[in-house]
């Protein structure tokens, strides 16, 4: 099921992060250059899904994403 489809009454509150990222990548695949898609796919699956794949979106109301991004920057020496 495409969670981004217009008219979808799915309450995103209960959707898991992995499902959101999978759907988002499918949505973006034909709207961006292939190299950009591959970069997004790599970042999502290498960094984000490792930590958040099974989390429900409601989890992120309580989670400080800035803290996570800062830890990625320090751990992997990446610039975001």
Steps between C-alpha positions, in 0.01 A plus 500: 500500500635839404472716810556816294205445266247783512186410688674237709331502839776301666594650834873553467535494878523116492714461190849365557797708387618231254166505322514878475852502354422217256195684372684830482780345295247347261328838468828682430656239270364641174502864608874539560824404328614142547817608680294705748266206554794268566645747750167533682461123503850452639458759776159373604601136511849551642420750773132560560340159462771337709379698799134574428358233263266340754400820678151637453478861386343590833841422656648806332281736697715417800833454328746781447610460140768766542672279755500209255633712213775640722603147597518402131719798424740409779503125434538508123662838451229602256378846415125547482 
